[in-house]
Amino acid sequence: MKKLLGELAFKLSGWTYEVKPNVLEKKQVIIGFEHTSMMDAVLSLAIFQIFDLKIHTLIKKELFKGPMKPILEKVGGIAVDRKSNQDIVTQMVELFQSNDEFNLVIAPEATRAERGEARKPIRTGFWHIAKAANVPIILMYANSKTKQGGIFGKIYPSDLDQDLAEIKRLYKEHTGLDIVIPEPKKA
């Protein structure tokens, strides 16, 4: 039933999706670009339903109050305490280690970009989590101009600057999206 609802979401929206074979694993950090509207999130959730992936995403703990708490937990929200003595990377590594299957979804742009606004460099927390947990980074996209989305690749983190350059290249080559990465660190 979930698969049918996911497919219906794509049909009704006029979008299409593609998921390359053998990309998904049992444990992974899934990143997605571009994040321009809530429709991106809805269609991402539809893809996860189609492929029966239980996903998790980081949400600030302050939102886990009252009637929102069970809703956020049901959709895979993980309450993050940014003031905790334990950093987020360590918290996520523990979750990866304690689960047989774990899919952490992160939008590295952090917030939706306004149309026409210059894009800021992506945040790199996803890379640090994947590297420390020894899991691949799965590349997902939603291109609002072409109304196409999907999952098309993966990389195994090894060197931050090289991996970010490769992620940028893959997104440009496979989706036409031009993501902005931070300047390489000087040695």
N, C-alpha and C positions, 0 to 999 in steps of 0.2 A: 504494500500500500504506500509506504514511504517513497519507494522508487517511482511509482505512478504520479504521486503528488509533485515530486521533484521534476519529472519530465513535463508535467502539465505547466509548472511555473515557467519553464523555458518556452514552451509552445505559446502560452498566452502573452509572454513578454516580447516575442519576436526574436529572441536571442537563440543562438546555437552554442553548443559546447563540444569539446573534444578532450578526451583523456587518453594520453599515450599509454600503450600497454607496458606493463612491467615497471611502472614508475613508483607506484605506491608500495609502502612497506608496512610492517606492523608497528614500528615506532618511527616518528618523523616530526620535523618542524616544517609546517606548510606556510609559505609566505605568499602574499598576493598583491598584485598591482593591477590596475590603478584603482584608487579608492576615491571616486568622485561623487557617489550618491549612495543612498541606502539600498538601491537596487543591486549594487555590487554585492552587498552583504547577503541579501535575499537569495540571489542566484548562486552565491558560494554555498549557502546552506542547502540549496536544492541539489547541487552536485554532490555534497556530502551525503544527502539522503539517497540519491541514486546509487551511490557506491557503498552504502551502508557503513559509512565511517562515523564513529562516535568521535566528536571533536571537543577540544577544550580551548579556551582562550582566556587571556589575562584581563581581569577587570578590577579596578580599584575597590578595595574592601568597603569603602564608605557606601557603595551602592547596594551592598548585601544587607539591607535593613527592611523590616516589615514585609509586605507582600511581594517585594521584588526578590527577596532572598531565594525562595523556592523556584521561582521562574528562572533566575540566573543560573542556579545550580542545575536545573533540568536541561538547559541548553549548553551545558558544559563550561560555565563560567568558573574561573578559579579566582577566589578573593586574594588580592595581592596587597600586602602591607608594606608600603614603601619605606616605612620607618622601622621595620623589623631589623634586629641584629643580623639576621640571616639574609644574604642578598637573594635577589630573584633568580639568578642563574643557579645557585645552590638549591633553592626550593624546587625549581623545575627538574634539575638532575635527579633529585630524590624521587619525584613523581615518575620520571622515565624509568628509573631503576626498580620501583616498586610495582610496576604494571607490565603485564605481558604485551599489551597493545596500548599505545598512547599517541594521539595526534594533537599536537599543539599548533594552533593557527594564529598567525601574527600578521597584521598589516603594518609593515615597517614605516609607512608614512605617518603613522600615529593618528592623524586626523584627516578627514576628507579635505582634499585640495579644492579651493575655490576655482571656478573656471576663470582662466586668464591670469591667475596668480602664479608667480614664479615658484617653482617647486624647490623645496629645501632638500638637502641631502637626507637619504634614508637613515633611520636609526639602525644600529647594528646589534642590538640585544639578541635578536633571533640567531645570529651567527654564533655568539658566545654561548648561548644555550645549547645549540646543536653540537658545537665542538666539544663542550664539557660533557654532554650526555652521550657523545659518540654515535649520533644519529644523522641521517642525511637531511638536507634542506630540499624540500619539494617546491617547485616553481609553478605557481598558479596565476592566472590572469583573467581580467575582465576588461575588454576594450569597448567603451561605450560608443565610440565612433562607428565601429564595424558590427556592434552587437554580437560579438563572439567572446567566448570564454573557455577556460579549460585548465587542464593540468598537463604540462608538456615536458618537464625535465626535473633532474635532481643533481645535486652536487654533494660531495662529502667534504665537509670543511677541513681545511688544512692551514691555509695562510690567509688572514683577513683581507689584505689589500688585493691579492691575486683572485681570491674567491669573489669579492665584490665586483672586480672588473669583469670576471667571467659571468656573473649574474647579470650585470648590465648588458653585456654582449648578447647573451642568450635571450633576454627579454626583447632587445631590439631586433634580433634576427628572427625570432619566432612569432612575435606579436606586433612589432612596429612601435612598441612603447619605449620611450626613452626615459629611464629612471635616472635620478641624480644620486651619485654615490659620494661619500665623504672623500676629501683629498687623502692620498696615501700618507701614512705616518712616516716622518723622516727618521732614519736610523741614527 
